[in-house]
Amino acid sequence: MYNYNTPMHPHNPRISTVLIWSGNYQKLVTWYKEKLELPIAEELSHPKDTGTLFNCGGVYLWIGQHSGVSGPNTDSARHMFNISVDSVSKAYEDLHSRGVEFIATPFESPAEKDFYFATFKDPENNLIQLVGDK
């Protein structure tokens, strides 16, 4: 189980969890489970804290219900998170075959040779980027 009380060392801050709020979090959770095959760490069903926590190898992803959020993200370029993969091209092919909508097919980094990206969006227009070798 995730320890929400882990102290943050003042000289070594780290991001522990990325949160995505949704008006229909269950639909979004299903998409992340089916398309990205992320492992669930915890599910909460509390009137004031409802959602699913995914374990993403050291950083967690929380997809939860929020009363102030409805409909898809209208500013998808505001934030993006990366998923490290061994091969961006292979991950792209796999996800594309599962119906994931890409907005950028695999491309080489303009700043770093032999480092690749591909960008896709979830059903609520949140951007996610694959990063790694070709």
C-alpha angles and dihedrals in degrees: 000000000000115000108222090184098064105133118237112230108229092227097043110042117176137182108247102177139017111209127208115187121203142177087221102031095163092063090049092047090052090052093051091047095047103036102033097025092221115177116243115235098180143350123208127195105181123137091242100032116036126157150081129279118210123200107227102178103283099342122069129219117212119196111186150157118268125181091213094057128076134158127002125326108275095196104045094164093062094085138008134175129209130229114203114223134174092235123019091195094053093045089048092053092048095047093041089054088055091056099260110158112231123200093187124030118213112306136167118255112259089218103040127042117229093015116114141197138191123182130209138164135229122231091276094052097256110150123235125180130204114218131187144071121344 
